[in-house]
């Protein structure tokens, strides 16, 4: 049996996590706790995959001064980094969090330079799954290149999955355009808001059913309401695991990483959903977007 290994393509980010001590006082000072932590949806997802015991690699772009630092952090987490050095500053996100909710101010920085050409064929053949975040595919217009990558990966036998990642990016890119771009990829993994934007349906299950017309499996992450999934004729509902929210940043990445790791090991979708909700609960109980 081939050893499962997941290749994740997307963003590596420096998170600036801001926890105001009270309501934000606009136009003046608000006492806050501020911490800098490594982040980025792709890197976070890869770290959760590795934490679940499955080999993971990540492709991303950072400023040349930050390459060694980010590579070392990923390597320590058990993730194989394939990072490209750039003259453009490393991406940064300011995350305002109150435990149960977060607001993000994002500069993708060098991440916009990561394109389909970064995913070499020799890397594809060393992996069993290819996972991309919407941040990377909704950047500069490389639609033809991404489609060619999806087809190349599928031809090599890899399972291809996409996490749309952000309603803001999807709205700017165009929901219908995104659906056309990723149609045919095996697994679509949106959050509830992204699923609604892409499908026009506010009910997560109905949204999953609409989106499943273009994908073998659709899993909609619903936060504290768990998740719903449609795979062929099968409809599944997963209840969220109990949690005490400390910081919800990265909960969706934890869910995605655990789901992908479980599927890579051959788990049923039902079992994979249960494990994913458990890891998402773990994620909201810690500070930052990666495993403690």
Secondary structure, 3 states (H helix, E strand, C coil): CCCCEEEEECCCEEEEEEEECCCCCCCCCCCEEEEEEEECHHHHHHHHHHHCCCEEEEEEEEEHHHHHHHHHHHHHCCEEEEEEEECCCEEEEEEEECCCCEEEEEEEEHHHHCCHHHCCHHHHCCCCEEEEEHHHHCCCCCHHHHHHHHHHHHHCCCEEEEECCCHHHHHHHCHHHHHHHHCCCCEECCEHHHHHHHHCCCCHHHHHHHHCCCCCEEEEECHHHCEEEEECCEEEEECCCCCCCCCCCCHHHHHHHHHHHHHHCCCCHHHHHHHHHHHHHHHHCCCCCCCC
